[in-house]
């Protein structure tokens, strides 16, 4: 059947209509649901790229309503339709996923995607479009070098955020051409994806040095190297976590603005970024010896297991978060060769268990405000809020009790000239923890309590006061 394609606008999906790539979207969604998906993906790839896309489309849970669409491209398509033109979504992504997207947007007359036998990309897409609409009988909107064979047989070229090289090659085709630049090139989203503000947590690596009052240059340098290694690896984990949490982040009022969820950073770049940061962290860690390297590896394995599976297990997720905080202190001890006291370990376990519970409390309070009953990607229900609040308070108060017992222990006399000054730390800590839970209960807490504390004036004053009591206890 012949089709009148005189005013046909054919639109690519990945990188054009969508500020993302459905192959990577599907892969990370599948990984987030099942930890063994990467291995099955490799097996599917042996049968060809089309088979891989078909497998991932069946395993992934993609919400077409929350994907990062390019609003300017959507407006361009809508304007074309308003003028009486026809539109088609033709993509190398799987047909099922493309159909879901088209049904959501309601701006396409036709939808064509890859299936188990045919991968609609490059020359294969060009051949399909010529057979469907005729040579030069359509306008094609794309973004990458893979679209050049399609532009060769199109009547008009429209590029979307294409590189300078691709634009030049497209212009040499000698066809009517239009360039759309809908996003600005910037490094800021990439830096934001690394979450450098979260490196504050790695300052705990310096605690063994501070607690032991061991301030020589060798100890300080070892702590600094450990801090750098943990920061690099932590950023790798943050990127990985964001890739696995795309659906949950896009359903969240604030997290939807994260670089990968919003499409500010391509998901393909995120995969490379995670590996690069991990490799850099390993190189720095190797300078501190194999024991520290094993400690860092254990941290990475545990936090990856948390991202892929454990974060969906109630209470276990809080235990793991508390353990990850404490592992930073352990790493500081390993890097410097300082033996950690049981007092410090006991305090850190309860203290960070409290902060982890507050982090979950934040999510549940936010859910209650939005009228949601269950946390997306988590195992909690909104009615769990009172229990989680009590857990946060109880664990925090136990950490203060441990601190109070430490002040009265014989070992304090060897380190502090006036141990009674440390009681001031207990009082400030008791106030600060109670205030954190109360602020969270009122819905005014940041998604991460550590980040909130770093920016909060009262928390800063509390930290200065606790530091002052420690100095007083040392010097008097």
Residue, then its C-alpha position, 0 to 999 in steps of 0.5 A: x500500500x502506497x503512503x503519502x509521505x509528502x509532509x512526513x516528519x520522522x523522529x529518532x528517539x534516543x538522544x533526540x526526542x528523549x534526553x536519554x538512551x532506552x538501551x541504557x535505561x532498560x539495562x539499568x532498570x533491569x539491573x535494579x530489579x534483578x542483580x543477575x540481569x547483567x549476566x543474562x544481558x551478556x548471554x542475550x548479546x551473543x544472539x545480537x543487539x536486537x535480541x539484547x534489546x528484546x530481553x531488556x525490554x521484557x525485564x525492565x520496568x520503564x515508566x514512560x510518563x516520567x522519562x526525560x523528554x526534550x520539551x523543545x523537540x516535542x514542541x517542534x513535533x506538535x507544531x508540525x502536526x498543527x500545520x497538517x503534517x504527519x509524524x512517525x517515531x522510528x527508533x532502534x529501541x525496542x518496539x514495545x518501549x517505543x509504543x509505550x512512549x508514543x501512547x503517552x505523548x500522543x503526537x505520532x501517527x506511526x511507531x516503528x522500533x526494533x524487534x528480535x530480528x531487525x535492529x532499526x539503526x543506521x543503514x537498516x533504518x535508512x532502508x526501512x524508511x525508503x521502503x516505507x515512505x520513499x527516497x527523499x520523501x520525509x524529513x528526519x530528525x536525529x542527533x548522532x553519526x549513526x543517523x547520517x545514512x538516514x539523512x542521506x535518503x531524507x528530504x530534509x535534515x534536522x539535527x538535535x544537539x549534534x556535535x560539531x563534527x556531525x553537523x558538518x557531515x550533515x551539511x555536506x549532504x547538500x540537503x535543506x538542514x536545520x540545527x536545534x540546540x536545546x541543551x547547553x554543554x556544561x561540566x556542572x551536571x557531571x560534577x553534581x553527579x559525583x556528589x562532592x558534598x557527600x565527601x563530608x562523610x569521608x571526614x570520619x576517616x580522620x577520627x582515629x587520628x584525632x581520637x588517638x591524638x596522633x598528629x604526626x605528618x605520616x599519619x596525616x598523609x595516610x589519612x588524606x590519601x585514605x580520604x581521597x581514595x574513599x571519596x573517589x570510590x564513593x562517587x563511583x557508587x553514587x553514580x551507580x546508585x543513581x543509575x539503578x534508581x532512575x525510576x524511583x528518582x523520577x517519581x520523587x519531587x526533588x530527586x527527579x532533578x538529579x543529573x541522570x534522572x533529568x537527562x542532564x547527563x547521558x546515562x551512557x556517560x554515567x557508566x563510564x564515569x562510574x568505572x573511571x572514578x572506581x579505577x582512580x580510587x583503587x590506584x590511590x588506595x594501592x599506595x596505602x597497602x593491600x589491607x587498606x585496599x581490601x577494606x575499600x573493596x569490602x566497602x564497595x562490595x557492600x555499598x553495591x549490594x545495598x544499591x542493587x538489593x539490600x536497600x529494599x529490605x526493611x531494617x537491614x538497609x538501615x543496618x547497612x547504612x550504619x555499617x558503611x559509615x562505621x567502615x570509614x572509621x575502620x578504614x582510617x584506622x587501617x590506613x594509619x595503623x591506629x588501633x581503634x577503641x571499642x568505645x569509638x566503634x560502639x559509639x559510631x554504630x549507634x550514632x550512625x544507626x540513628x542518622x540512617x533511621x532519620x534518613x528513612x524517616x525523611x522519606x516516610x514524612x515526604x511520602x505522607x505529605x504526598x499521600x503515598x502509601x509505600x516507598x518506591x524502591x523501598x520496603x517501607x510503608x507510611x504507617x511505619x513512620x512512628x516506629x522509624x522515628x523511635x528507632x532514630x531517637x533510641x539509637x541516638x540516645x544510646x550513642x550519647x550513653x556510650x559517650x557518657x560511659x567513655x567519659x568515666x572510663x579509665x582510658x580517658x585519663x591517658x588522653x585528656x587532662x580534664x575529662x569532665x569537659x567531655x560531658x559538654x559533648x554529651x549535652x550538645x549531642x543529646x540536644x542536636x540528635x533530638x532536634x534532628x529527629x524533630x525537624x525531620x518529623x516536621x518535614x523540614x529535613x534534607x534528603x540526607x541528614x549529613x548534608x543538612x547538618x553541614x548547611x544548618x547554622x545550629x548544627x554548625x554551632x553545635x559542632x563548634x561547641x563539641x570541638x571546643x569541649x574536646x579542646x578544653x578537656x585536652x589542654x586544661 
